[in-house]
Amino acid sequence: MLERFWAVARTTPNTARSDSAGSNGYPSAAAAWSASRRSPRAWPLHGSSASRPLGMPWSAVTGLIAAQSGANTVLKPADLEKLFPATVYYVGQSAPAQIRNSGGVKFADGHYVLASLVDTSGYSTGVAAKYQGYLITEVPIRIEGKHLPAGAYGFGFLDGDRFLVTDLGGGDVFTAHTTKDTEMTRPRPLEVTDNAAGGYRLYAGRSYVHFSR
């Protein structure tokens, strides 16, 4: 505020001596203040260091933005108990989801990606060979660089380091390459974790695929 005041004080011409002029030929403090209030050019541009509320440090501003925008959150099985359906539909029948073997991500804007293994004992051998889990994504994502629209899908980690995504009718959507995490000490049947380089990992044992929004 003071910078704006003195910027106007230095640039306001003194065309006539009056009660508003100081002894040095520049406007008095009162006149300069009045001019600074009227001059649009005196106000800081949006995004400048002075555009934040007066007296509020940048740390407080960024903290406020973070609080409003939130952050992405990796979800565990306990989080999915109220989110994931108890049974899921795939190829003409429903089967129980194994919520104990599930995971997902809640994005900062409130959208979800959820995955769970499924009890496929009631399916034919052919279907069960490629259908191990159920994936629900509320937003488009990329799995190993391959685009997947929002929706519900079946998936399976297959021999030959392959990850297969299928539609609810059992048709193949795409196949992606999986990676072995040899450093994992306690592999789980299924889980979702952060990926150090960005995005997330969907694991089945030590095998995983990378996905991101």
C-alpha positions as CSV (number, residue, x, y, z in Angstrom):
1,M,0.0,0.0,0.0
2,L,2.8,2.5,0.9
3,E,4.6,1.6,-2.4
4,R,1.4,2.6,-4.3
5,F,1.1,5.8,-2.3
6,W,4.6,7.0,-3.0
7,A,4.5,5.9,-6.7
8,V,1.6,8.3,-7.2
9,A,3.2,10.9,-5.0
10,R,6.3,10.9,-7.2
11,T,4.4,11.0,-10.5
12,T,1.6,13.4,-9.7
13,P,2.5,16.8,-11.3
14,N,2.3,19.9,-9.2
15,T,0.6,22.3,-11.7
16,A,-0.4,24.8,-9.1
17,R,0.6,25.7,-5.6
18,S,-2.2,25.1,-3.2
19,D,-2.9,23.8,0.2
20,S,-2.4,20.3,-1.3
21,A,1.2,20.9,-2.3
22,G,4.2,20.4,-0.1
23,S,7.1,22.7,0.2
24,N,9.2,20.5,-2.1
25,G,7.0,20.9,-5.1
26,Y,5.3,17.5,-4.7
27,P,1.7,17.0,-3.5
28,S,1.2,16.8,0.2
29,A,0.7,13.4,1.8
30,A,-3.1,13.8,1.9
31,A,-3.2,14.8,-1.8
32,A,-1.0,11.9,-2.8
33,W,-3.1,9.5,-0.8
34,S,-6.3,10.7,-2.4
35,A,-4.7,10.4,-5.9
36,S,-3.5,6.9,-5.2
37,R,-7.0,5.9,-4.2
38,R,-8.4,7.2,-7.6
39,S,-5.7,6.0,-9.9
40,P,-6.3,2.5,-11.4
41,R,-2.6,2.3,-12.5
42,A,-1.5,2.6,-8.9
43,W,-3.2,-0.7,-7.9
44,P,-1.0,-3.8,-8.2
45,L,-1.7,-6.2,-11.1
46,H,-3.2,-9.6,-10.3
47,G,-0.5,-12.1,-9.6
48,S,2.1,-9.5,-8.4
49,S,3.7,-9.7,-5.0
50,A,1.3,-7.0,-3.7
51,S,-1.9,-8.7,-4.9
52,R,-2.3,-10.8,-1.8
53,P,-4.4,-9.4,1.1
54,L,-2.6,-6.7,3.0
55,G,-0.4,-8.1,5.7
56,M,-0.9,-11.8,4.7
57,P,2.4,-13.6,4.0
58,W,2.7,-15.9,1.0
59,S,2.9,-18.9,3.3
60,A,-0.6,-18.2,4.5
61,V,-1.8,-17.7,1.0
62,T,-0.4,-20.9,-0.3
63,G,-1.7,-22.7,2.8
64,L,-5.2,-21.4,2.1
65,I,-5.0,-22.5,-1.5
66,A,-3.9,-26.0,-0.5
67,A,-6.7,-26.3,2.1
68,Q,-9.2,-25.3,-0.6
69,S,-7.9,-27.5,-3.3
70,G,-7.0,-30.5,-1.1
71,A,-4.6,-33.2,-2.2
72,N,-4.8,-36.6,-3.8
73,T,-5.2,-39.5,-1.3
74,V,-4.2,-43.1,-1.6
75,L,-7.0,-45.3,-0.2
76,K,-6.7,-48.5,1.7
77,P,-9.3,-51.4,2.2
78,A,-10.8,-49.7,5.2
79,D,-11.6,-46.6,3.1
80,L,-13.3,-48.7,0.4
81,E,-15.7,-50.5,2.7
82,K,-18.3,-47.7,2.3
83,L,-17.3,-46.8,-1.3
84,F,-17.0,-50.1,-3.2
85,P,-20.1,-52.2,-4.0
86,A,-20.3,-55.5,-2.1
87,T,-21.1,-57.3,-5.4
88,V,-20.1,-56.4,-8.9
89,Y,-21.6,-57.3,-12.3
90,Y,-19.5,-58.8,-15.0
91,V,-20.4,-61.1,-18.0
92,G,-24.0,-61.8,-17.0
93,Q,-23.7,-62.4,-13.3
94,S,-22.7,-60.8,-10.1
95,A,-19.9,-61.8,-7.7
96,P,-18.6,-60.6,-4.3
97,A,-15.8,-58.1,-4.2
98,Q,-12.9,-58.9,-1.9
99,I,-12.8,-55.6,-0.2
100,R,-9.9,-56.8,2.0
101,N,-7.9,-56.8,-1.2
102,S,-8.7,-53.4,-2.6
103,G,-7.3,-49.9,-3.0
104,G,-7.7,-46.7,-4.9
105,V,-7.1,-43.0,-5.1
106,K,-9.3,-40.0,-4.2
107,F,-8.3,-37.0,-6.3
108,A,-8.2,-33.5,-5.0
109,D,-11.4,-32.7,-6.9
110,G,-13.3,-35.5,-5.3
111,H,-13.2,-38.1,-8.1
112,Y,-12.2,-41.7,-7.4
113,V,-10.3,-44.6,-9.0
114,L,-11.1,-47.8,-7.1
115,A,-10.0,-51.4,-7.6
116,S,-10.7,-54.7,-5.9
117,L,-10.2,-58.3,-6.4
118,V,-13.3,-60.4,-7.0
119,D,-14.4,-63.9,-6.0
120,T,-14.6,-65.5,-9.5
121,S,-15.4,-69.0,-8.4
122,G,-18.8,-68.9,-10.1
123,Y,-17.4,-68.1,-13.5
124,S,-16.2,-70.5,-16.2
125,T,-12.5,-71.3,-16.4
126,G,-12.2,-69.2,-19.5
127,V,-13.6,-66.1,-17.9
128,A,-11.8,-66.6,-14.6
129,A,-8.5,-66.9,-16.4
130,K,-8.6,-63.2,-17.4
131,Y,-11.0,-61.7,-14.9
132,Q,-9.4,-61.3,-11.4
133,G,-10.5,-57.8,-10.3
134,Y,-12.9,-54.9,-10.9
135,L,-11.9,-51.4,-11.7
136,I,-14.1,-48.3,-11.3
137,T,-12.8,-44.9,-12.5
138,E,-14.8,-41.7,-12.4
139,V,-12.4,-39.9,-14.7
140,P,-10.3,-40.9,-17.7
141,I,-6.9,-42.3,-16.7
142,R,-3.9,-43.7,-18.4
143,I,-2.5,-47.1,-17.6
144,E,1.0,-47.6,-18.8
145,G,0.4,-44.8,-21.2
146,K,-2.8,-46.3,-22.6
147,H,-6.0,-44.2,-22.4
148,L,-8.9,-45.6,-20.4
149,P,-12.2,-43.7,-20.3
150,A,-14.3,-43.3,-17.2
151,G,-16.3,-46.4,-16.4
152,A,-16.3,-49.9,-14.8
153,Y,-14.0,-52.6,-16.1
154,G,-12.7,-56.1,-15.4
155,F,-8.9,-56.6,-15.2
156,G,-6.4,-59.4,-14.7
157,F,-2.7,-59.8,-14.2
158,L,-1.7,-62.5,-16.7
159,D,1.3,-64.7,-17.4
160,G,3.9,-63.1,-19.6
161,D,3.9,-59.8,-17.7
162,R,0.6,-58.7,-19.1
163,F,-2.2,-56.6,-17.6
164,L,-5.5,-57.1,-19.4
165,V,-8.5,-54.6,-19.2
166,T,-11.8,-55.9,-20.3
167,D,-15.3,-54.4,-20.6
168,L,-18.2,-55.7,-18.6
169,G,-19.1,-58.1,-21.4
170,G,-15.7,-59.7,-21.2
171,G,-14.3,-58.1,-24.4
172,D,-10.7,-57.0,-24.4
173,V,-10.1,-53.3,-24.1
174,F,-6.3,-53.3,-24.1
175,T,-3.2,-55.1,-22.7
176,A,-0.4,-53.4,-21.0
177,H,3.0,-54.5,-19.8
178,T,3.6,-55.1,-16.1
179,T,6.7,-54.6,-14.0
180,K,8.1,-56.7,-11.2
181,D,9.0,-54.9,-8.0
182,T,11.8,-57.1,-6.6
183,E,12.3,-54.8,-3.7
184,M,8.9,-55.2,-2.2
185,T,9.2,-56.9,1.1
186,R,5.5,-57.7,1.9
187,P,3.6,-58.2,-1.3
188,R,-0.2,-58.2,-1.0
189,P,-2.8,-59.8,-3.3
190,L,-3.8,-56.3,-4.4
191,E,-3.0,-52.7,-3.3
192,V,-2.5,-49.2,-4.7
193,T,0.5,-47.1,-3.8
194,D,2.1,-43.8,-4.8
195,N,4.7,-43.9,-7.5
196,A,7.8,-41.9,-6.7
197,A,8.0,-40.4,-10.2
198,G,4.4,-39.4,-10.2
199,G,1.1,-41.1,-10.5
200,Y,0.3,-44.4,-8.8
201,R,0.9,-48.2,-8.9
202,L,-1.7,-50.9,-9.0
203,Y,-0.1,-54.0,-7.6
204,A,-1.0,-57.7,-7.6
205,G,1.7,-59.4,-5.6
206,R,5.0,-57.9,-6.8
207,S,3.7,-57.1,-10.3
208,Y,2.3,-53.7,-11.0
209,V,1.1,-51.3,-13.6
210,H,1.5,-47.5,-13.4
211,F,-1.5,-45.3,-13.8
212,S,-2.2,-41.6,-13.7
213,R,-4.9,-39.1,-14.5
